[in-house]
Amino acid sequence: MAFLIVIYAGISAGGPTAAASESTSNHKRLAIIIDDVGNDMKGTAEILAMPVKLTVAVMPFLPTTKKDAMAAHEKGMDVIVHMPMEPKKGRPEWLGPGAITSNLTDEEVRSRVEKAIDDVPHAIGMNNHMGSKITSDKRIMSIVLDVCKERGLFFVDSRTNFRSVVGELAISKNMPPVGNDIFLDDQNSKQHIRKQLDLATQQAIDKDICVVIGHVGHSGMNTSAVIREYVSRLQNQVQFVGIGDLVRDVWNWRAAPTLPTDNK
């Protein structure tokens, strides 16, 4: 998968400042997704204050879900649903409310995905929170993708399982096979996060686009600090874009919802 980086000069209440897409002649673009937003975790305010366009993955049904989603949208950032999904390993309490688990019926899976979409204002897509077990389950992921497509959302595979079926299912449903390329903060140190952003930059330069995932919470302060540090460092090399920009420009996908949604 390729990488994208484009740096925006700034973000205002109306969205990214104009000339952003023309500030980098080679159109090397980087889409940074920040997971676990919605529970007032460490680093949230710092991420929302970034002067570049990021994508905020907001967990549904949490105390600051709506506030954070609306704030990100007002800043011109992309908002996606960070859908809790059962992992192969991990504590159940890490999942959060409304999670997709392997014991659910088809109807229960559909209902939970629909409710999650409705709970996150301005969501244009979805990715998985944990989910190493669910993203390899064709029955469940087929339903998840069907609901997303009906509501006009795309799905980003966080790639927590190398046996994920999300990409092949997305292609079969004429949806963009979007996936994470690099986790920025799988180790919580600035040194490691810098190394990961350097890798992302190089992949964006070599392959035109890169999709990366970072987090608020445990690593939130380090992750936000390093991203801000790299904003000025990368401005002549890459462009920061929202994941929705890549979906439109790289995969030529346009939302065509067949069912109404209540999350706008």
C-alpha positions in Angstrom: 0.0 0.0 0.0 1.3 3.5 -0.7 1.7 6.5 1.5 0.5 10.2 1.3 1.8 13.4 2.9 0.6 16.9 2.3 1.1 19.8 4.7 -1.7 22.3 5.1 -0.7 25.9 6.0 -3.4 25.9 8.6 -6.9 24.9 9.5 -9.7 27.3 10.2 -13.3 26.9 11.3 -14.2 26.5 7.6 -11.6 23.9 6.9 -8.0 23.7 5.6 -6.6 26.9 4.2 -6.8 27.2 0.4 -3.5 26.8 -1.4 -2.7 23.7 0.7 -3.1 21.2 -2.0 -0.8 23.3 -4.3 1.9 24.0 -1.7 3.6 20.7 -2.5 4.4 20.2 -6.2 5.0 16.5 -5.9 1.8 15.6 -4.0 3.4 13.2 -1.6 0.7 12.7 1.0 0.4 11.5 4.6 -2.9 10.7 6.3 -2.5 10.5 10.1 -5.4 8.8 12.0 -5.6 9.4 15.7 -7.5 6.6 17.5 -9.3 6.4 20.9 -10.8 9.9 20.9 -14.0 10.4 22.8 -13.1 9.8 26.4 -11.1 13.0 27.2 -7.9 11.0 27.0 -4.4 12.6 27.3 -3.3 14.4 24.2 -6.9 15.0 22.8 -6.7 18.8 23.1 -3.2 18.8 21.6 -4.4 16.8 18.6 -7.4 19.0 18.1 -5.1 22.0 18.1 -2.9 20.8 15.3 -2.3 23.3 12.4 -2.6 20.5 9.8 -5.4 18.2 8.7 -5.6 15.0 10.7 -8.3 12.2 10.9 -9.8 11.7 14.3 -11.2 8.2 15.1 -13.9 8.7 17.8 -15.2 5.9 19.9 -19.0 5.9 20.3 -21.0 6.1 23.5 -18.3 7.8 25.6 -18.5 11.0 27.7 -16.8 13.3 25.1 -17.8 11.4 21.9 -20.0 14.1 20.5 -17.9 17.1 21.8 -14.7 15.8 20.3 -16.2 14.8 17.0 -17.9 18.2 16.6 -14.6 20.0 17.6 -12.6 18.0 15.0 -15.1 18.7 12.3 -15.1 22.4 13.1 -11.3 22.4 12.8 -11.6 21.0 9.3 -10.4 17.5 10.3 -11.9 14.2 9.1 -14.0 12.3 11.6 -14.4 8.5 11.5 -16.1 6.0 13.9 -13.6 4.0 16.0 -15.6 0.9 16.2 -14.9 -1.4 19.2 -14.3 -5.0 18.0 -13.4 -8.2 19.8 -9.6 -9.0 19.8 -8.0 -12.4 19.9 -6.4 -11.3 23.2 -6.9 -8.4 25.5 -9.1 -7.3 28.4 -12.8 -7.0 27.6 -13.0 -3.7 29.5 -10.6 -2.2 26.9 -13.3 -2.6 24.3 -15.8 0.1 25.4 -19.6 0.1 25.0 -21.4 -1.2 22.0 -18.6 -3.6 20.8 -18.9 -6.0 18.0 -18.2 -9.5 19.4 -18.1 -12.9 17.7 -21.2 -14.2 19.5 -23.6 -11.7 18.0 -26.2 -12.5 15.5 -26.3 -10.9 12.1 -29.1 -8.6 13.3 -27.2 -7.6 16.4 -24.1 -6.8 14.5 -26.1 -4.6 12.1 -27.8 -2.8 15.0 -24.6 -2.1 16.8 -22.9 -0.7 13.8 -25.9 1.5 12.9 -26.1 2.9 16.5 -22.4 3.6 16.6 -22.6 5.6 13.3 -25.5 7.6 14.6 -23.6 8.4 17.8 -20.5 10.0 16.2 -21.4 13.4 14.6 -19.9 14.1 11.1 -18.4 10.6 10.6 -17.4 9.9 7.0 -15.8 6.5 7.7 -15.0 3.9 10.3 -12.0 1.9 11.5 -11.6 -0.9 14.1 -10.7 -0.5 17.7 -8.7 -3.6 18.6 -10.6 -6.2 16.5 -8.0 -8.8 15.6 -10.6 -11.5 16.0 -13.5 -9.8 14.1 -11.5 -8.4 11.1 -10.7 -12.0 10.1 -14.4 -13.0 10.4 -16.0 -12.8 6.9 -19.6 -13.1 8.2 -19.3 -10.2 10.6 -17.1 -7.9 8.5 -19.4 -8.4 5.5 -22.3 -7.0 7.6 -20.1 -4.2 9.0 -19.1 -3.1 5.5 -22.6 -3.4 4.2 -23.9 -1.0 6.8 -21.0 1.4 6.2 -21.7 1.5 2.5 -25.5 1.9 3.1 -24.7 4.9 5.3 -22.1 6.4 2.9 -19.1 5.5 5.0 -15.8 3.8 4.0 -13.9 1.4 6.3 -10.2 1.7 7.2 -8.6 -1.6 8.2 -6.4 -0.8 11.2 -4.6 -4.0 10.4 -4.4 -5.5 13.9 -4.5 -9.0 12.2 -2.4 -9.9 9.2 -5.1 -12.4 8.3 -7.7 -9.6 8.0 -10.4 -10.1 5.3 -11.4 -6.5 5.2 -9.5 -5.5 2.1 -10.8 -8.4 -0.1 -14.3 -7.9 1.2 -14.1 -4.1 0.4 -13.0 -4.8 -3.1 -15.9 -7.3 -3.6 -18.3 -4.6 -2.5 -16.8 -1.8 -4.6 -15.5 0.0 -1.6 -12.0 1.3 -1.2 -9.5 -1.2 0.4 -8.0 1.4 2.8 -5.7 0.1 5.4 -3.1 1.3 8.0 0.5 1.1 7.0 2.3 2.1 10.2 1.5 2.4 13.9 3.3 5.4 15.2 3.2 4.7 18.9 3.2 0.9 19.4 6.1 1.9 21.7 5.5 4.9 23.9 8.6 7.0 23.4 9.3 10.1 21.4 12.4 8.4 19.9 10.3 5.5 18.6 7.5 7.8 17.3 10.1 9.8 15.4 11.5 6.7 13.9 8.0 5.6 12.7 7.2 9.1 11.3 10.5 9.0 9.4 9.5 5.6 7.9 6.1 7.0 7.0 7.7 10.1 5.3 10.0 7.9 3.3 7.2 5.6 2.2 5.1 8.7 1.2 8.0 10.0 -0.8 8.6 6.6 -2.5 5.0 5.6 -3.0 3.0 8.9 -3.0 0.8 8.1 0.0 1.0 6.7 3.5 -1.7 5.9 6.1 -0.6 5.9 9.7 -2.3 5.4 13.1 -1.4 7.1 16.4 -3.4 7.4 19.7 -4.5 9.6 22.4 -4.4 8.2 26.0 -1.3 6.4 27.2 1.0 7.7 24.4 -1.1 10.8 23.6 1.2 13.5 24.9 4.3 12.0 23.2 2.4 11.3 19.9 0.9 14.8 19.7 4.3 16.4 20.6 6.2 14.5 17.9 3.5 15.2 15.2 3.7 18.9 15.9 7.5 18.7 15.8 7.2 17.1 12.3 4.7 19.6 10.9 7.4 22.2 10.2 10.1 19.6 9.4 8.0 18.0 6.7 6.4 21.0 5.0 8.7 20.9 2.0 8.5 17.1 1.6 4.9 16.0 2.1 1.3 17.1 2.6 -0.9 16.1 5.6 -4.3 15.1 4.4 -7.5 13.5 5.8 -8.2 9.9 5.1 -11.3 11.0 3.2 -9.0 12.9 0.8 -7.2 9.7 -0.1 -10.4 7.8 -0.4 -11.6 10.3 -3.0 -8.3 11.0 -4.8 -6.6 7.6 -4.8 -9.5 5.2 -4.8 -11.9 7.5 -6.6 -14.6 6.5 -4.2 -17.7 8.7 -3.6 -20.2 8.1 -0.9 -23.6 7.0 -2.2 -25.7 6.3 0.8 -28.9 4.4 0.3 -30.1 4.8 3.9 -30.4 8.0 5.9 -28.0 8.7 8.7 -28.5 10.7 11.9 -24.9 11.6 12.5 -24.5 14.9 10.6 
